[in-house]
Amino acid sequence: MLFRSRREIEEHPVRWNEETIAITASFGVTAITPGEVDANAIIGRADAALYQAKATGRNRICAAEEQQASSIV
């Protein structure tokens, strides 16, 4: 779903004030393991993956590393 969304955003530039503006999107995703309850840890992993996507060229999707998963109850 995110791959399609990213491509749709990229393929549909926006017209504004007589100009065409190219738009791209980057996404960071993470998995939630069974029993994981720390929302800050989950959001933190997704946020780190988002920054990785931006740092490696933007307009991409990056997933958090599995070994980053923590806060299992």
C-alpha positions in Angstrom: 0.0 0.0 0.0 2.8 2.5 0.9 4.6 1.7 -2.4 1.5 2.6 -4.3 0.8 5.7 -2.3 4.4 7.0 -2.7 4.3 6.4 -6.4 0.8 8.1 -6.7 2.1 11.2 -4.9 5.2 11.3 -7.1 3.3 11.0 -10.3 0.8 13.8 -9.6 2.5 17.2 -9.3 0.5 20.1 -7.9 -0.3 23.2 -9.8 -0.1 26.4 -7.7 0.2 30.0 -8.8 0.9 29.1 -12.4 3.7 26.7 -11.4 3.9 22.9 -11.2 5.4 21.6 -8.0 6.8 18.1 -7.8 6.0 16.3 -4.5 7.6 13.3 -3.1 7.0 11.3 0.1 9.2 9.3 2.4 7.8 6.8 4.9 9.3 5.0 7.9 7.7 1.8 9.1 8.2 -0.7 11.9 6.8 -4.0 13.1 5.1 -4.4 16.4 5.9 -7.6 18.2 3.3 -9.5 20.2 3.2 -8.1 23.7 5.0 -4.9 22.9 3.3 -2.1 24.8 5.7 0.9 24.7 4.2 3.3 22.2 7.1 5.6 22.4 9.5 2.8 21.4 7.3 1.8 18.5 7.0 5.4 17.3 10.7 6.0 17.8 11.6 3.1 15.5 9.2 4.3 12.8 10.6 7.8 13.2 14.2 6.6 12.9 13.3 4.7 9.8 11.7 7.9 8.4 14.9 9.8 9.0 16.8 7.0 7.3 14.6 7.3 4.3 15.2 11.0 4.1 18.9 10.6 4.6 19.3 8.0 1.9 17.8 10.0 -0.9 14.2 10.8 0.1 11.1 9.6 -1.8 11.5 6.1 -0.4 10.2 3.7 2.2 12.5 2.4 4.9 11.7 -0.2 7.6 13.1 -0.2 11.1 15.6 -3.0 11.8 14.2 -5.9 13.7 16.9 -5.9 16.3 15.7 -2.4 17.3 12.5 -3.9 18.8 12.4 -3.6 22.5 10.1 -3.0 25.4 8.5 -6.5 25.3 6.3 -7.3 28.2 
